[in-house]
């Protein structure tokens, strides 16, 4: 399907070079989807870890449930190799 652009109020069809450039741009964007999804997941995971960091200080005793929760958060990205897997991740429950 041809693509069009508006130049000075006039609708003009893309040239072959513009079509190729747009296809390349779309491919690059789509190829980065997994990295973008993982980055968002890591941001959330890091915030959840930060919320419990004070419990891991040397003067605190970390419960086994909290230790397991924090480890599950750190392991959350293991095996996530598709956007679908990232979007369907099961978050551990905070004790």
C-alpha positions as CSV (number, residue, x, y, z in Angstrom):
1,X,0.0,0.0,0.0
2,X,1.5,3.3,-1.0
3,X,2.3,5.9,1.7
4,X,1.8,9.6,1.4
5,X,3.1,12.8,2.9
6,X,1.8,16.3,3.0
7,X,4.0,19.0,1.6
8,X,2.8,22.6,1.6
9,X,-0.8,21.4,1.9
10,X,-0.4,19.0,-1.0
11,X,-0.6,15.2,-0.6
12,X,2.3,13.5,-2.3
13,X,3.1,9.8,-2.6
14,X,6.4,8.6,-1.1
15,X,9.2,8.0,-3.6
16,X,10.8,4.5,-3.7
17,X,13.7,5.8,-1.6
18,X,11.3,7.2,1.0
19,X,9.4,4.0,1.1
20,X,12.6,2.0,1.7
21,X,13.8,4.4,4.4
22,X,10.4,4.2,6.2
23,X,10.4,0.4,5.9
24,X,13.9,0.4,7.4
25,X,12.9,2.8,10.2
26,X,9.9,0.6,11.0
27,X,12.1,-2.6,11.1
28,X,14.5,-0.9,13.5
29,X,11.6,0.2,15.7
30,X,10.0,-3.3,15.7
31,X,13.3,-5.0,16.4
32,X,13.8,-2.8,19.5
33,X,10.4,-3.8,21.0
34,X,11.8,-6.5,23.3
35,X,14.5,-4.1,24.6
36,X,12.0,-1.4,25.3
37,X,9.7,-3.9,27.1
38,X,12.5,-5.3,29.2
39,X,13.7,-1.8,30.1
40,X,10.2,-0.9,31.4
41,X,10.0,-4.2,33.4
42,X,13.4,-3.6,34.9
43,X,12.4,0.0,35.9
44,X,9.4,-1.4,37.8
45,X,11.4,-4.3,39.3
46,X,14.2,-1.9,40.5
47,X,11.6,0.3,42.2
48,X,10.2,-2.7,44.0
49,X,13.7,-3.7,45.1
50,X,14.4,-0.2,46.3
51,X,11.3,-0.3,48.4
52,X,12.8,-3.1,50.4
53,X,16.5,-2.2,50.3
54,X,16.4,-0.9,53.9
55,X,15.5,-4.4,55.1
56,X,18.8,-5.7,53.6
57,X,21.0,-3.4,55.7
58,X,23.5,-5.0,58.0
59,X,21.6,-4.0,61.1
60,X,18.4,-5.6,59.9
61,X,17.4,-9.3,59.8
62,X,15.9,-10.2,56.5
63,X,13.1,-12.8,56.7
64,X,13.3,-15.8,54.5
65,X,10.1,-14.7,52.8
66,X,11.6,-11.3,52.0
67,X,14.8,-12.9,50.8
68,X,12.8,-15.1,48.5
69,X,10.7,-12.2,47.3
70,X,13.8,-10.1,46.5
71,X,15.5,-13.0,44.7
72,X,12.4,-13.6,42.7
73,X,12.4,-9.9,41.6
74,X,16.1,-10.2,40.6
75,X,15.4,-13.4,38.6
76,X,12.3,-12.0,37.0
77,X,14.0,-11.2,33.6
78,X,15.5,-14.7,33.2
79,X,14.2,-16.4,30.1
80,X,12.2,-13.4,28.9
81,X,13.0,-13.5,25.2
82,X,9.8,-12.2,23.6
83,X,7.6,-9.2,24.2
84,X,4.7,-11.5,24.9
85,X,6.6,-13.1,27.8
86,X,7.6,-9.7,29.2
87,X,4.0,-8.5,29.0
88,X,2.7,-11.7,30.7
89,X,5.3,-11.8,33.5
90,X,4.0,-12.9,36.9
91,X,5.2,-10.6,39.6
92,X,6.1,-12.1,43.0
93,X,3.9,-11.2,45.9
94,X,5.5,-9.0,48.5
95,X,5.3,-10.7,52.0
